Amino acid sequence: MRISKLFGKTQRETPAEADTVSHQLLLKAGMISQLAAGVYSYLPLAWRVLKKIEAIIREEMDGAGGQELNMPVLQPLELWQQTGRDKAFGKGMLVLSDRKERKLVLGPTHEEVVTSLVSHNVQSYRDLPLLLYQLQTKFRDEPRPRAGLIRVREFIMKDLYSFDADDDSLAQSYDKMLQAYRNIYARCGLPATLVEADSGAIGGKDSHEFMALVESGEDEIIYCNSCGYAANVEKAQSIKDGVAGGKPLPVEEVSTPGKTSIEEVAGFLKVLPSHTIKAVFHVADGKLAFVVIRGDLEVNEVKLKNVLRCTELRMATEAEVKEAGIVAGSASPVGIKGIKVVADDSITTGVNFVAGANKPDTHLRNVNYPRDFTADMVADIARASAGHRCPTCESKLLSARGIEVGHVFKLGTFLSEKLGAFYVDASGVSRPIVMGCYGIGVGRVLAAIIELNHDNKGIVWPLSVAPYHICLCPLFMENPKVVAAAESLHDELEAAGMEVLFDDRDESPGVKFNDADLLGIPLRVTISPRTLEKSSVEVKRRSEKSPELVPVEGLAARLKELIEV
């Protein structure tokens, strides 16, 4: 490909609207173009990278026994209503009506479709296990698209679905996919860490994410260096040390004028925040929930949402709290009536807490659970943080940022039961098929590769996914010998099966070198009058500072060696 004919132009300035390195470099390199918020066109260079990532994914999926198919993007809403997951996805699902007013969904995922498909094609245990996958466009109405290709509304996903006879067989399929995913990321030059994850709207029993650890990541990972425990903060647990306090004492009302926050109350009464009970108010599917947690901890909204089994969860507004008759800053579960109380299990780990008194400027000392108040639900709804103790080995936990580049789920049987995907076992008994699902966002992988492979000049593509292997840079194009040598070398390299981006523009060396670095092509081959005097060219790896002089004779063989390393 000649750069003079390449669709997509590089930019000299960093786009102001881009907030991550990958977003900045993809726009600056002329590789993507935004059509609407969270909706992008892949221009030729990025599309070549994407297709190479897809090829690696296909090879690993096929190698693991997967069969590729293609399922419709357009799906009947009634199929989602049948499983109840239309409510789980909520406003994230894009719904439309056809000319006959039938409701259709632009598929955010394909569990319903593939389960329905399997229900019509699998009858016996002899048909199992089964691995079906596709590379297909998905649509999710993200409320806040950001970071270029990392959080978008339209994206390409590899989604594979496993169908097994029992949990033991599912475990084998799951492990097979974990290894295939490890192979994919290794081949793409993308270090990825496996962490425990929340299943979210997909559902199921267990799930894990593969995370590319980068500072720009939108997810927080909680991990332990001692035992290897790692989890997304949405799922992570930690040990909640008990709070010493002796025997339960009688409740005592105390004046706390103007003190409303945990820090203010704790300081005024000379107690640690861990000796207080915090009140937080949420609205779950339109109903107010009174949430209580130890004062030194924070509420994990994902855990809370799972405990409440609600579709939508948000913080309550001041007006909603006031309308419920609650005194903000002095609210307490003690004596509260008519509101669902959800408590973190940390309230069971101590005695003689300080809590609100449900009247202004007043708090209570020596509040104890369950003597002084009860909760409708008690569960782990606390956010694990760096510095807490590991739930596995009790060492100190650490945290890091990451980008999710893959998510795998053990779905179990809830979808197969609702959609009639059963099989007959060896004894003639009908049983629901045990399912798993495994997703990779291909655009996310592309963006994550850049986040981990760049410098101050631009992208540094791993050879396996680079749009082209070689950037051929002839300098001083007014020199006929340079032009002739470049054309000859271009033809020779392409004939040898190498992928060449030929910078045939009449531009200065600085412009050509800057663009070659920005585009991240792994090898730059420079031809100039000076190199031709020595019957040589300069070969420079994108990841190294200095070029080497290589004779023109035998150059193709040398470049092939470098590409195949």
KATA-V759341 format. One record per helix or strand of 2 or more residues. SS is the DSSP state (a for helix, b for strand). FROM is the first residue (numbers start at 1). LEN is the number of residues. If there is no record, write none. Layout:
BEGIN
ss:from:len
SS:FROM:LEN
SS:FROM:LEN
END
This chain:
BEGIN
ss:from:len
a:3:3
a:21:8
b:32:5
b:39:4
a:44:20
b:67:2
b:74:3
a:77:7
a:85:8
b:94:4
b:103:4
a:111:9
a:125:3
b:130:10
b:154:11
a:167:21
b:193:4
a:200:3
b:206:8
b:219:5
b:230:3
b:252:4
a:262:8
a:273:3
b:276:9
b:287:8
a:301:8
b:313:3
a:318:6
b:340:5
a:345:4
b:353:4
b:362:6
b:377:3
b:398:15
a:414:6
b:422:3
b:430:3
b:434:8
a:442:11
b:454:2
b:458:2
b:470:5
a:480:16
b:500:4
a:509:11
b:523:5
a:529:5
b:536:6
b:548:4
a:555:9
END
